[in-house]
Amino acid sequence: MANAIEIFAFNVRFGDAILVRVPDKDRTGGGTTVRHILIDVGNTLAAAKPKDEPMPGEPGGDDDVLPPAVDKILEILNGAKIDLYVMTHEHLDHVQGLPYADNKRKPTAPRLRDLLQPKFVWMTASAEGDAYYGRHQKAHRENEKKKNTFATIHAHLWAAAGAELASLAPLLINNNPIFTGPCVEWLKTLAPDGSTPAYLHREIPAASLAALHPFQEAKFKIWAPEEDTSAYYGKLTPMALGEAEPAPGDVRGAAPRLVPPPGVDAEAFLNLVDMRRRGVAENLLTIDKAANNSSLVFCLEWRGRRLLFPGDAEEKSWAMMKAKGVLEPVDFLKVSHHGSVNGTPDPEILNLVLPIGVPTSVKAKRVALISTWDHTYGGIPHDPTNAKLRERCGKLVSTLDNRNKPFVKVGIPAA
């Protein structure tokens, strides 16, 4: 479609894999170049005990869907290269797809880096790693607390096994640095030879951002995250698990089975332990939210349209965007966090992005797109959230409603 942006959401089950095709006129308004943005690619949720040396992208979700999804991306590209690759945040359901699919290719097959050849690579600011945390000491301290708490939870849950592990395994796997770390490092290699990814945040000057993509007609704005992501770390709850503390960064160790001290009533002891253990789930969710809220959120402006891609931003990130005054009405929304209730802001904030009470003609042109899967994450699909979006959009498209198709496709025509 020469006068429309096309968005493809590939069916990777519970994860994101988004390809955006943009007709981009040159600065003279003459010739048009079709440019491509690839966002994330990954899934997660397979509850398998980690290996000592996992391959990048190995655990998570129904991994068998990832190579076909990547093959379909290549088919749609038809030899074209990626103009911009965006990794929104460091969760397995957003980062593992490309390294996993590359690992599964035949040894004689071309590598994905050579096939995709992104001209620019964007990542959320904190993905830079040690250099980033060296500049932001508060974020470093909060991140160390998060890592140590995660290690304690991981050791406890693998020792506990059973229903407690099963109920939290998706969050555990999605946040495990043993899995996400190698994937993020692999994605950094997508940057052109001799360059590094651009680690972005809202405070980047507009002129600097303009130099970090090849688009001429289309424009970008970064709405989130803060440069200092310590703003997104929630308060961790003290845990009294009665178990040996693992060494910092050790996410593989197991802990001994708890037994009551001599002379202490076993039932009373275990009830107390269970009560104190309630912090496990809360802390794991707090850790998960910190990563989601550090998602790189960008708005693409093109021919009178605004398209918003918020990664997995949750309430705190949306509130920060509102406080900073960056929210504007959009024509397309990639629904955050796979349609979960915590990924779509409350009506007061949502009204700044998808205003209610607009003319029918305006509402009819709006599109919301959800990349998701059922029976994998509590509360998804979330019917009240879907109803809230339908109230404000002419069309709500979900990969879940098209589960037997390789992708869903949305067109956003020029204004």
C-alpha positions in Angstrom: 0.0 0.0 0.0 1.8 3.1 -1.3 -0.1 5.5 1.0 -0.4 3.5 4.2 1.9 2.1 6.9 1.6 -1.6 7.3 2.1 -3.3 10.7 2.6 -7.1 10.9 2.3 -8.8 14.3 3.7 -12.3 14.0 2.1 -15.1 16.0 4.8 -16.0 18.4 2.3 -17.1 21.1 3.0 -15.0 24.3 5.5 -12.5 23.0 6.1 -9.6 20.6 7.4 -9.7 17.0 6.4 -6.6 15.1 7.4 -5.5 11.6 6.4 -2.1 10.4 6.6 -1.1 6.7 6.7 2.6 6.1 6.6 4.5 2.7 9.1 7.2 3.3 9.4 10.2 0.9 12.8 11.8 0.4 13.3 15.4 1.7 12.3 16.9 -1.7 9.0 15.1 -1.6 9.9 13.1 -4.7 10.8 9.5 -4.6 9.5 7.1 -2.0 11.5 4.4 -0.2 9.8 1.6 1.6 11.6 1.3 5.0 11.2 -1.4 7.7 11.3 -1.3 11.5 11.6 -4.6 13.3 10.6 -4.6 17.0 11.7 -7.2 19.5 10.9 -10.9 18.5 10.6 -13.4 21.3 8.3 -15.5 23.5 8.6 -17.2 26.9 6.8 -19.4 29.5 8.3 -22.9 29.2 9.0 -24.1 32.7 12.2 -26.0 32.2 15.0 -26.1 34.8 17.9 -24.0 33.4 21.0 -25.7 32.1 24.5 -24.7 33.2 25.4 -23.2 29.8 22.2 -22.4 27.9 22.3 -21.3 24.3 21.1 -17.8 23.7 17.3 -17.9 23.4 17.0 -21.6 24.2 14.4 -21.6 27.0 10.9 -20.1 26.8 7.5 -20.6 25.3 6.8 -22.9 22.4 10.1 -22.2 20.7 9.2 -24.2 17.7 7.1 -21.2 16.5 10.1 -18.8 16.4 12.1 -20.0 13.4 8.9 -20.1 11.2 8.0 -16.6 12.4 11.5 -15.3 11.5 11.3 -17.1 8.1 8.0 -15.3 7.5 9.6 -11.9 8.4 12.4 -12.6 5.9 9.8 -13.6 3.3 7.9 -10.3 3.7 11.2 -8.4 3.6 11.9 -10.2 0.3 15.6 -9.3 0.3 15.1 -5.8 1.8 17.2 -4.9 4.9 16.0 -3.6 8.2 16.3 0.1 8.5 15.8 0.1 12.3 15.7 -2.7 14.9 14.2 -1.8 18.3 14.7 -3.9 21.4 12.2 -2.4 23.9 13.4 -4.1 27.1 15.2 -7.1 28.6 12.5 -9.7 28.9 12.8 -13.1 27.3 9.4 -12.7 25.5 11.0 -9.8 23.6 14.6 -10.8 23.1 15.1 -14.5 22.5 13.5 -15.0 19.0 16.3 -13.9 16.7 19.2 -15.6 18.5 17.1 -18.7 18.9 16.1 -18.8 15.3 19.7 -18.1 14.2 20.9 -21.0 16.3 18.4 -23.3 14.6 19.4 -22.5 11.1 21.5 -25.0 9.1 25.3 -24.4 9.5 25.5 -23.6 5.7 22.5 -21.1 5.8 23.2 -17.4 5.9 23.2 -15.9 9.4 20.3 -13.6 10.4 22.7 -10.7 11.0 23.7 -10.9 7.3 20.1 -11.2 6.1 18.7 -8.4 8.3 21.6 -6.0 8.3 19.9 -3.3 10.4 21.1 0.2 9.6 20.4 1.3 13.2 19.8 -0.6 16.4 17.9 1.0 19.3 17.8 -0.5 22.8 16.4 0.8 26.1 19.0 2.8 28.0 19.8 0.2 30.8 20.6 -2.5 28.2 24.0 -0.9 27.9 25.0 -2.7 31.1 28.0 -1.8 33.2 28.7 1.5 31.5 25.1 2.6 32.1 25.1 1.5 35.8 28.5 3.2 36.2 26.9 6.5 35.3 23.8 6.0 37.3 24.7 4.9 40.8 21.2 4.9 42.2 20.0 2.7 39.4 23.1 0.5 40.0 22.2 0.1 43.7 18.6 -0.7 42.9 19.6 -3.2 40.2 21.9 -5.0 42.6 19.1 -5.4 45.1 16.9 -6.7 42.3 19.5 -9.3 41.2 20.2 -10.5 44.7 16.5 -10.8 45.5 15.9 -12.6 42.3 18.7 -15.1 43.1 17.1 -15.8 46.5 13.7 -16.3 45.0 15.1 -18.5 42.2 16.9 -20.8 44.7 13.8 -21.0 46.9 11.4 -21.9 44.1 13.5 -24.5 42.5 13.9 -26.1 45.9 10.2 -25.9 46.6 9.1 -27.2 43.2 5.4 -28.3 43.0 2.6 -25.8 42.7 4.5 -22.9 44.1 7.1 -23.2 41.3 4.6 -23.9 38.6 2.5 -20.8 39.4 5.5 -18.5 39.3 7.7 -20.2 36.6 6.7 -17.8 33.8 7.8 -14.8 35.7 10.9 -16.6 36.9 12.0 -17.6 33.4 11.1 -14.3 31.8 13.3 -12.3 34.3 16.3 -14.8 34.5 19.5 -13.0 33.5 21.1 -16.3 32.6 18.6 -16.5 29.7 18.1 -12.8 28.8 21.7 -11.7 29.1 23.1 -13.8 26.2 20.1 -12.8 24.0 20.7 -9.1 24.6 24.4 -9.4 23.9 23.5 -11.3 20.6 21.1 -8.5 19.6 23.9 -5.9 20.1 25.8 -7.6 17.3 23.0 -6.5 14.9 24.5 -3.0 15.0 26.5 -2.2 11.8 30.2 -3.1 11.9 32.2 -0.7 14.0 29.2 0.7 15.8 27.2 0.1 18.9 23.5 0.2 19.5 21.9 3.5 20.5 20.8 3.2 24.1 17.8 5.6 24.2 15.7 7.4 26.8 13.2 10.3 26.7 15.9 13.0 27.5 17.8 12.5 24.2 17.8 15.7 22.2 15.6 15.7 19.1 18.6 16.5 16.9 20.5 13.6 18.3 17.6 11.2 17.7 17.2 12.4 14.1 20.7 11.2 13.4 19.9 7.7 14.7 17.6 6.6 11.9 17.5 6.9 8.1 13.9 8.1 7.8 13.3 11.4 6.1 9.6 12.0 6.0 8.6 9.9 9.1 9.6 11.3 12.5 10.2 9.7 15.9 9.7 10.8 19.5 10.9 8.9 22.5 8.3 9.0 25.3 10.0 6.7 27.8 11.9 5.6 29.8 13.7 8.0 32.0 17.4 8.1 31.6 17.8 7.1 35.2 15.6 4.0 35.5 15.9 3.9 39.3 12.5 5.7 39.1 10.9 2.4 38.0 12.3 0.1 40.8 9.5 -0.6 43.3 10.1 -1.4 47.0 11.2 -5.0 47.6 9.6 -6.8 50.6 11.9 -8.4 53.2 11.7 -12.2 53.0 12.4 -14.6 55.8 12.7 -17.9 53.9 14.9 -19.7 56.4 17.2 -20.6 53.6 20.9 -20.0 52.8 21.4 -16.8 50.9 23.0 -17.5 47.4 26.0 -15.6 46.3 25.1 -12.4 44.4 24.3 -13.2 40.8 24.0 -17.0 41.4 20.6 -17.9 40.0 21.1 -21.7 39.9 21.7 -22.7 43.5 19.2 -24.8 45.4 18.3 -24.4 49.1 17.7 -27.0 51.7 14.2 -28.2 52.8 12.9 -26.2 55.7 12.3 -28.0 59.0 11.1 -26.6 62.3 13.7 -26.1 65.1 13.7 -28.7 67.9 10.7 -28.2 70.3 8.8 -25.9 68.0 5.3 -27.0 66.8 5.7 -28.0 63.2 2.3 -26.7 62.0 2.8 -23.3 63.7 6.3 -23.0 62.3 5.3 -23.8 58.7 2.3 -21.5 58.9 4.6 -18.7 59.9 7.0 -19.5 57.1 4.2 -19.6 54.6 3.0 -16.2 55.8 6.5 -14.7 55.4 6.9 -16.4 52.0 4.1 -14.3 50.6 6.8 -11.8 49.7 8.1 -14.2 47.1 5.4 -13.5 44.5 5.2 -9.8 45.3 8.9 -9.3 44.9 9.0 -11.3 41.7 6.2 -9.1 40.3 8.1 -6.0 41.5 11.2 -7.2 39.6 9.1 -7.9 36.5 7.5 -4.4 36.6 10.9 -2.7 36.8 11.9 -4.3 33.5 8.5 -3.6 31.9 8.5 0.0 33.0 12.0 0.5 31.5 10.5 -0.3 28.0 11.6 2.0 25.2 8.4 3.7 24.2 8.4 5.5 20.9 5.9 7.4 18.8 6.1 7.3 15.0 4.6 10.3 13.2 3.8 9.9 9.5 1.6 11.9 7.1 -0.7 13.2 9.8 -0.8 9.9 11.8 0.7 8.9 15.1 1.6 5.3 15.9 2.6 4.4 19.4 4.7 1.4 20.3 5.1 1.2 24.2 6.7 -2.2 24.6 5.5 -3.6 27.9 5.1 -0.2 29.8 3.0 -0.5 32.9 1.2 2.0 35.2 4.3 3.7 36.5 5.8 4.4 33.1 2.4 5.7 31.8 2.1 7.9 34.9 5.6 9.3 34.3 4.8 10.0 30.6 1.7 11.9 31.8 3.8 13.9 34.4 6.3 14.8 31.7 3.6 16.0 29.3 4.6 13.8 26.4 1.3 12.0 25.8 -0.7 12.9 22.7 -3.6 11.3 20.8 -2.6 8.5 18.5 -4.2 6.7 15.6 -2.5 3.3 16.3 -1.7 1.7 19.6 0.4 -1.5 20.0 -1.2 -2.6 23.2 1.3 -2.8 26.0 2.1 -6.0 27.9 0.1 -8.3 25.7 -3.2 -6.9 26.8 -2.8 -7.3 30.6 -4.7 -5.0 32.9 -1.4 -3.4 34.1 -0.3 -2.5 30.6 -3.2 -0.3 29.7 -3.4 2.9 31.8 -6.4 4.1 33.7 -9.0 6.1 31.9 -7.6 9.5 32.9 -4.3 8.7 31.2 -5.7 6.6 28.4 -7.9 9.6 27.5 -4.8 11.5 26.6 -3.8 8.8 24.1 -7.2 7.6 22.9 -9.6 10.4 23.7 -13.2 9.3 24.3 -16.1 11.2 22.9 -14.4 12.0 19.5 -16.4 12.1 16.3 -17.3 8.6 14.9 -15.0 9.3 11.9 -12.0 9.7 14.1 -12.8 6.7 16.3 -13.3 4.6 13.1 -9.8 5.2 12.0 -8.1 4.2 15.2 -6.6 0.7 15.6 -5.3 -1.1 18.6 -3.2 -4.3 18.2 -2.6 -6.9 20.8 0.2 -9.6 20.5 -0.8 -12.2 23.0 -1.8 -15.8 23.8 -4.2 -17.4 26.3 -3.6 -19.9 29.1 -0.1 -18.6 29.8 -0.4 -15.5 32.0 -2.9 -14.7 34.7 -5.8 -12.5 33.5 -5.0 -12.7 29.8 -7.1 -12.2 27.8 -8.5 -9.4 30.0 -12.0 -8.7 28.8 -12.4 -5.4 30.6 -9.2 -4.1 29.0 -10.4 -5.2 25.6 -13.8 -3.6 26.1 -12.0 -0.3 27.2 -10.0 -0.3 24.0 -13.0 -1.2 21.8 -14.8 1.8 23.2 -12.1 4.0 21.9 -11.0 2.4 18.7 -12.7 1.5 15.5 -10.8 -1.8 15.3 -9.2 -4.1 17.9 -6.9 -6.7 16.3 -5.4 -9.6 18.3 -3.1 -12.4 17.3 -5.1 -14.5 19.8 -8.2 -14.2 17.5 -6.0 -15.3 14.5 -4.0 -18.1 16.3 -3.8 -20.3 13.2 -2.4 -17.5 11.0 1.4 -16.7 10.9 0.7 -13.0 11.4 -2.0 -10.4 11.6 -1.7 -7.3 9.4 -3.0 -3.7 10.0 -2.9 -0.8 7.6 -2.8 2.8 8.7 -3.5 5.1 5.7 -2.3 8.7 5.6 -4.6 11.3 7.0 
